[in-house]
Amino acid sequence: MLCFLKAQGVSQKILNSFSCPIFFYLFFKYSLSFLLFHTFLLYTIIYPITKKTVMKVDLYLSRVFRTIKKFKLVKKGDVIFAALSGGKDSASSLFTLKKYITENKIEATLKGFHINFCLPISEKVQKVIEKQTKIAEVPLEVLYIKDLGISLDEVRKKTRRPICSICGTLKRYLMNKIPREKGATKLATGHHMDDFLVFFFKNILGKNYFWISKFKPKIESTHPKMLCKIRPLFMVGDKENKAFCKALGIPFIEEDICPYTFFGCKIDVNREKWYQTIYDIERRHKNFRAQLISSIKDMSKFFEEKNREIKECSICREPTDQEICSFCKLFSNSLS
């Protein structure tokens, strides 16, 4: 190095300073620090997935893929609309379905579907969903409820129904009707193992045994206008979905963003309490969740209502077991 500097015309006085042992000590000290710092950045930020994380992702995918294959959730010719909310669960459903279809070279179409409620937070949610579908390389279909002339606030003020019930009725109706009209054959949702365990306990306590018949990975269509519903995350839970998204760097909204929390909507708070109760049991009883959900799935066939007639709503002609469907009862005034 000294010869090189001398050839460049550097004065002898400066060259003598380079010969000082202190210079070389400081040079190597800070060079080593620089190297270690950038190595840290490389392995913690640029390449954050460790061998342990890869193993967890592989285990997660194997469980989901096993569910998809065993219950024949995906087949050739399917047009699947994956319902997206911006959260980790619906994102996990989208990405696992995409990976399964790609790896198994299935000739099926997968699209994202989002209902934009046209609320102050809706723009933020849609931006996250657009990022998710861009990463997954799937097209996105968005429905704006303002285009239907619907206002959640107006319905909330006119009725005494809880806002969560109104929102649920709206989503169930539109997630069947709109994708079907756009050519969908199946609707995929992000409902997971922990959700079904909570639903099970709550319906047992409320003696609503019929709903247990729906606690399975696949709900077949019972009417020409009803889409087949698939739940690829049936054998994985809330914490597994979160770990999966974080491991792969999938963006999702973590915080509670429902603007109606202040109007008595406590669904997320109550659900978290149920989750913690279930996890507390699993800490004392290994594989509690997986064993129970497997039993519930086997149990579901005993609670089916064989004589439940599905007909068409007298107003909108959508499938229902009543003369007028729940959607029309709530929203017919808003749409008129």
Buried (B, 14 or more C-beta within 10 A) or exposed (E): EEEEEEEEEEEEEEEEEEEEEEEEEEEEEEEEEEEEEEEEEEEEEEEEEEEEBEEBBEEBBEBBBEBBEEBEBBEEEBBBBBBBBBBBBBBBBBBBBBBBBEEEEBEBBBBBBBBBBBBEEBEEBBEBBBBBBEBBEBEBBEBBBEEBEBBBEEBBEEBEBBBBEBBBBBBEBBBBBBBBEEEBBBBBBBBBBBBBBBBBBBBEEEEEEEBBBBBBBBBEBEBEBBBBBBBBBBBBBBEBBBBBBBBBEBBBBEEEBBBBBEEEBEBBEEBEEBBEEBBEEBEEEEEBBBEBBBEBBEBBEEBEEEEEEEEBBEBBEBBBEEEEBBBBBBBEEBEE
